[in-house]
Amino acid sequence: MSRLLFPVLILTIFLSFFRLGSVTLFDVDEAVFSEATKEMVESGNWITPTYNGENRYDKPILFYWIMAVSYKLFGINEFGARFPSAVASCLLIFSLFFFVKGFQDEKTALYAAISSVLSISFLVYSHAAVTDMTLTLFITLSLCSFYYSVAGNEIHAGRDTIYSYGFYLFSALAFLTKGLVGIVFPFGIALIYMIATEQWGGIKKVFRFKGLMLFLLISAPWYFAQLSINGQEFFDQFIMKHHFKRYVGVISGHNGPLYYYIPVLIISLFPWIAYLPAGIRNALKEKERLYLFAFLWFAFIFLFFSLSTTKLPNYILPAIPAASLLIASGMKVQNKRWWQFSHFFMASIALLISIAFLISRRYLMQLGTAEPEWLYFLIAITIGIVLLSFYSALMKKRFYMVVSCLMIVFLSVLSLKVLPAISHYLQGTLHKYSLYAKKRLSPDEGIFVYGINNPSIAFYSGHKVIPLRGKNDLLPLTSNGHHAVVITKTKNIDVIENMGFYVLEKDERYAILERE
C-alpha cells in the first residue's frame, strides 16, 4: 500500500461521514430527492419516480435506486439519504489518487487528492442528498478509464480493451444518473482529446462496437421502459424541458452571467484554486499528455455550463477532479514568477473571505443569531492563510501541510457550527411545523401549503402536500369546514385567517395555521 494513501484514506472518510445526518434536509433538491425515493420504497414502483404522488421526470432512475438501497440499510432519515453521496465522494478521491499515481509520482497524487478533499465543494456535496457527487464519480471513472485505454499501455500493457469497456460502463451509469451529460461529457472530452493529440484519425479509438453494445445494455432498458409507460409525457418533460430548455432557457429562475462559475470555483476550491492558473500554464506550455487531458476535461465542462442559460453552482462539480489534477501540477511549479503569483493570489482570496466573514457578523446578528463566536475562528484561519501565503511567496517555501491542517479546522468549524446555523435558519421552522402536522393530521388528510414550494414538508410530515398557488386554489378551503392545517409565508396570514383558520405559530418567514 502507498505510504501516502493511508492519511488520504482517513481524511477522506472522516470528512465524508462527519456529522452526515446531523442537520435536516435542505429545500429544494435534497428534500425532493429524499421524498421521491421514500415514495418509491413505500409504493414499490421502481420504474417511475414520483414526488407528492405525481411523476417526477427531472432525473433518471439510478440515484433513486442507490438511495433506496441506503434507506433499506439505514432507514428513511437524513443519514440514509446522504449516505450514497458520502460513499461516492470517498470512491472519487481514491480513484483520483490512484489514477494520478499511475501516471505521475505519489506526491502529485497526494496534492490532487488533498486539493479536492480539503475544499468547500467536497464538504458540501459529500453531505448532500443530490445526484452531483455520484455523477462526478461516474464521469471521473469513465474518463480515467478512457485515458488508461489510450495512454496506459506502458503501465498496463494489453489492458486497453478492458479499460475501454470501463469507459462505456461508467458513461452508461452517468447517463442513468443525470441524463445526456453522461454522454456529452465523457464522449465530448474523449473526442477533443484524441483530435488534439492524434488528429482526426484518433476518433476511431473512442468508438468500439462492443463498447456501444455494453452502453446500451446497461442504460437503454430503463429509458425504453419509461417511453413505453409514460410515452410523450416522459419525452416532453425529461428530454425537452430538463435537457434542452434547461440549457437554452432559464428554469426556476436559475440564471447567471457568463463569468458565473469563476467566483463559484474560487469559493469551491479555496484556497487551492490559487494554483490552478499555474497548472493550466503547465498543461498548455509543457504539453504533457496527462495535464493536457485534465485541461481539456476541465475546460470542456467549464465552457459548457458557462454558455448554458440555466446555471447552478453544483453543475460545475464534474470539472473539479480535473481542476484538482491541474492544481497538483501548479503546486509543483518551480518558476519564481508563477510561484509568487499563486501565493499572492491565495493571500488575496483569503483576505477577501476574511473581510466577508467580518462584515457578515452584523447581518447574522440582525437575523437573530447569537454571538457567532465560530466566526472569529474562521477569520483567524483565513488570516493565517494570508500570512502563510505572503511568507511562502517571499521565501519560496512550501507550507502545504500547515495549510492542510488549517483547512481541516476550517471545514470542521463549517460542519460543526455553520451548517447547523444555516439549517436552523432555513429549515428549522418548517421542520417544526411539519412534525406538528404529522402528529395532528390523520393518515388520509393532506397538508395545505399556500405560496411556497418546500418538499421537506412532505418528507417530514409524512402527508401528501396540497399546494395552493393562488386565490382560486383557496376555494376548496372555503367550501368545507373540515379540519385542516396550512403552512404559508407570514405575509399571507390574513388570507388564510379569513377562512376560519387561527395562527398556531409564526416567525419572520413562515406561519402555521389550523382549523378544527
N, C-alpha and C positions, 0 to 999 in steps of 0.2 A: 504493500500500500504506500502511496505517496506520503512523504513526511508532512506535506502541507495540506493534504486532503482532510486530515482529522480536524484541525481548527476550523476549516471551511465547513465541514460537516456539522460540527457542534454549533457554530454560529448561525448557520442557515436554519437548522431545526429549531433552535431557540427563538430566533426572530419570527419564524413562520408560525409557530404554535403558541407563543407567549400571549396569554390573555385572549385567545382566539374567540371564545364565546362570551367575553365579559361585558360587551355592550349590546344594546338592542340593534336589530336590523335597521338599516337606513333606507328611507324612501328616496328614489322610487325603485331603482333597479334591484338592489339587494332584496327588498321585500317582495317584489313581484316575482322574481325567480324562485324565491323560497316558498311563496304561496302557491305558485303554479306547480311546483314539484310536490308540495303537500297534497294538492288536489289529485295529482297523478297517482300518488301512493294510495290515497283513500279511495279513488274511483276504480283503480285497476286499468285505466286507459293509458297504455304505454306508447301510443302512436301519436295522438294529437294532444299537445299540452293545452291546458285551459287555465284561465285566470278568472276567478269570480264566476265560474260556470260557463264562460264564453271562450271559444277557441282563441288561442294566442299564437300568432304566426311570426313574432318578432325574430326568433332564433330557431335554428334546427334542434334536433332532439337529444344529441349526445350529452350535453351538460346536464340536462334534466335527469337522464338515466344515471349519470355519475352521482349527482346529488341525491337521487332516490336511494341508491345503494348506501350512501352515507347516512341517510335517515334511518334505514333499516339497522345499521350498526350502532348509531349513537342517539337515535331518537330525533323527533322533529323539533329542533331547537337551533339556537344560534351556532353552536359548535358544529352540529351536523350539517348545517347549511354552508358553513365556511371551510369545513374540512377539505373538500376537493381542491380549493384554491391553495390551501396551505401545502398539501401534498404536491400539487403541480409546481409550486414555487421551489420546493426542495429539489424535485427532479430537474427543474430548469437549471438551477445553479450547478448541480452535479454534472449535468450534461455539458454545460458551458465549460466547466473546469476541465473535464476530460477531453473535450473537443480541442480546446486551445492547447492543452498539454500535448496532444497528439501531433501538433504541427509546430509548436514553439516550446519554450522551456517552462519549467514549473513556476517560476516567478511570474511570468506573463499570465499563466493560467490563474494564479493567485490574485493578481491585480484585476483581471477581468471579473472574477467571482466576487471579490471584495467591493469593487465599484458598483456592482449590481445589487448585492445583498444589503450593503450599508447605504441604502438610499431611501428616500421618502416613498418613491413609487413602489418599491418592494414591500415596505411595511403596509402600505395602503391596500395593494391588490392581492397580497398573500392573505389578507384578512377580509376580503370582500367576496360575498357570495354571488359573483357575477362570472361571466364566461372568459374574461380577458386574460387571466393568468393561464388558464387551461389552453386557450387559443395560442398564446405566446409559446407555451411549451411545445405544442404540436408543430407550429410553424418553425420553431427553432430546430426541433428534431428532424423535420423534413429537410431543411436547408443544410444542416450539418451532414445528414445522410447523403445529400446530393454532392456536397463538396468532397466527402470521402470517396464517392463513386468516381469523380473525375480527377481528383488530385491526391488520393491516398494510396496509390499503388506502391510507393516507396515504403510505406509503413505497413499496409495490409495488402500485400500482393495477392491478386487473384480474387479479391472480395468485392470488386467494383459492382458486379451484378447484384450481390446481396444488398449492398448499400443503396443501389438504385431502387430496389424494392422498398427499402425503408423510406425513400423519398416519396414514393407513391402512397405507401401505407399511412404515413403521418399527414400527408396532404389530404387524404380522404378523411382522416379523423378531424382535421381542421375544418374541412368542408362541412362535416356533420356537427361542428361546434358553432360556427358563425357564418356559414353560407359561403358566398362566392369569394370572399377574401382568402379562403382556404385553397382556392385555385389560383387567383390572381397573384398573390404574394409569392408562393413557392415557385410557380412556373414562370412568372414575370421576372423575378430576380435571377433564376437559373438561366433563362434565355439571354438576358442582358449580360450576365457574366460570361457566358460562352461566346457571345458575339464579341465582347471586349477582349477576350483572351485568344480565341481561335477563329475569329471572323465568322462568317455565315455557315461555314462547314461544321462549326461546333454545335449547331442547333440539334443535329441528329442525336447527340449524346443526352439530350434532355428527354427525348421521347423513346419509350420502349413499349412494344405492343403488349407484352405480358404485364408490364407495369400498369398500363392503362386498364387492362382487364382487372387487375387487383384493385385499382382505384374504384372502378365501377362496382365490383363485387362487394366492397365494403360500404360505399356511400350511396349507391343507387337505390337499394331496396326501400329505405325509408322515404325517399323522395317520390318514388313510384307509388308507394302506399298512400302518401298524402294526396298526390294528384288523383288517385283512384277514389279516395274517400271524400276529399273536400274540393277537388276539381278547380274551377275557375276562381273560387274564393281564395284558395291557397296561392294560386299564381298571382292574383292581383295584390294580395296583402304581403306575402313573403317576398316574391320576386320583384314586383313593380314598386311597392311602397317602401319596403325595408331594405332595398338594394339601390335601385336606380333613382327613385325620388329622394332617398336619403342622401345620395351623393350629389345630385344636381339641384336639390331644393333644401329648404330648412324644415326639419322635423322637430316638433315640440319646442321651437324657439332656440335650438342649439346651433347658433351660427357664430362666426368669428372672423377676424381679419386674416389676411394671407400669412402674417407672421405669428399667428395664434400659438403654434407649437414651439416657438423659440422660448418664451417665458415658461411654458409647460415643461420643457426639457430641463431648463435651468433649475427649476424648483424640484423636479422629479429626481434628478441625478446630482443634486447638491451634496457635497462640494466637488465631486469628481468630474463634473461637467467641464471644469476648468481645463482638463487635459484633452478634451475632445478636439479642439482645433489643431493641436499638435499631432494628434492621432490621424486626423484627416489629411494633414500635410504629409505625414509619413506615407499614408496609403497612396497618395497621388504622386509623390516625388520618387519614392523608392520602388513602387510598383511590385512589392511583394504580394504574391497572389492571395494569401490569406487575408491581408489587410485590404486589398482591393475588393475582395469578395464581401468583406464586412462593410466597406464603404458603400458599395452598390446596394447591399441589403438595407442599410440604414437610409440612404438617400431615396431609394425607391418608395419606402413606406412613408418617410417624412414628406416627400413631394406629393405623393398620392393623397394623403389626408389634408395637406395644406391647400390643395386645389379643390378639395371637397367643400360643398356649401355647408353641410351639417358638420359641426366639429364638437368633440368632447375630449377631455384630457386622456381618457382611457384608450382612445383609438390608437395612440402612438405606441402603446406598450410593446407590440411585436418588434419594434425597432430597437428596444432597449438592449437586448443581448448583443446586437451588432455594435451599438454605441459603446457598450462596455468593453468589447474587444478593441475598438479604436482607442478608447480611454487607456486601456492597458498599454497600448503602443505609445501613447503620449506620455505615460508615466515613466517610460524608459528613455525619453528623449535626452540627448546629450548636448544639443545645440544651446548655447547660453542664452541667445535671444528668445528662443521658444520656451526655454525653461523659465525665464523671468516673466514672459508674457503669461504663461499658465498660472504662476503663483500670484502675480498681481491681479489677474482675473479672479482667482479664487478669493483673494482678500477683498476685492470689490463686491463680489456676490455675498460673502459672509457679512460684510459691513452693512449692505443694504438690508439683508434679512434681520440683522440685529436691530437696525433702526425701525424696521417694520414691526418687530416684536415690541419695541419700546412704545411706539405710537399706539399699538393695539391695546395696551393696558387700559387707556381711558375708555375705549369703546367696550371692552369686556366688563368694566365696572358699570357702565351705563346699562348693560344687558342684565344686570342683577347678579353677576358673578362675584363671589367672594374674592378677597385679595388674592390674585393669581401668583402665589409665590413661585410656582413652577416656571413662570415666565422669566424670572431672573436667572434660573438655571440655564434656560435656552439662550438668553442673552450672553451669559458668561461663556457658554460653549462657542457661540458664533464669534465672540470677540477673541477667544483663544485661537480659533482658526485664522482669524485676521492676522494676529501677531505671528503665528507659526508660518503663515504664507509669506509675510514680508521677510521674515528671517530666512526662510528657505530660498526666496528669490535673491537675496543679497549674498548669502553664504554658499549657495548651491549645495545644500544638504537636504537629504530626504527624511521626512518625518511621517511617512505613511502609517507606521504603527501607532504613533500618537494621534494622528487624525482619525484613524480607525477606532481607537478607544473613545475619543470624543464623540464620534458618530454613534457608537453603541449606547453611550449615555444619552445622547440627543434623542435617538429613536426610542429608547426605553422611557424617557420622560413623555414623549408624544403618546406612547401606548398607555402609560400609567395615569397620566393627567389630562392630556389634551383631548384624546379621542373620547374618554368618558364625558368631559365637559361639553364637547360638540354633540355627542349623543344625547346628553341630558337636555341641552337647549333645543335641538332639532326634533328629537323623538320622545322625550320624557313625558310630555303632556299627552300626546297621542297614545303612547303605550299605556298610561294610567287609565285613560278614557276607554281604551279597547278592552282592558281587563275588567273594567266595571260593566261594560256591555256584555261581555262573556258571562258574567255572573248573573246579570239581571234578565237577559233575554232567554226565552225558551228555544229549544232546538229548531223549531220551524219558523222562528222570527228572524227577519233580516235587520241589519243596522243601517240607518239612513245617514248619508253624508251629503252636505249641501255646499257646493262651490269649492270642493277640494278633491285632490286625487292622491291618496296616500294608501298604497297597498298594504302597509304594515297594519292597518286597521283590520283588514280581512285576516291576516296571518295571526294576529294576537287575540282577536275577538272570537275567532272560530266560527263566524257567521257570514252569510252572504251579504255583501255590501250593495245597497241600493242607492245609486248615485242620483242626486237631484241637481241638475246642471243649470236650470233656470226656473223662473216663476211658474211656467206651465207644468213642470215636473212636480210642483208642490201640490197640485190638485188631489192626488191620492191621499196626502196627509190631511187635507181639508175635508174630504168626503167621508172619512170614517174616524171614529174616536177611539180606535184601538190603542193598546199600549205600544209605545214606540220610543226609540232612543235616536237622537240626531247629534252628529258631530259636525261642527261647522267652524268657520272663521269667526272670531269675536265680533267683527264688524257686521256680521249677518244676524246677530241675535234677535233684533227687533222683528225681522221677517218670520222667524220660527216661533217666537213668543206669541205672535198674533194668531197662531193656530192651536193655541191651548197648551203649549209646552212651557215648562218652567226651567230656569237655568239651575243646573246642579253645581257647575263649577266653570270658571273661565280664567284665562290669563290674558296676556297682551296679544296672543296669537290665535288660540283656539278656545272653543267653548263646547260643552256637552249639555244637552237639554233632554228632558224626558217628559212623557205624558203617560199618566197612569191609566 
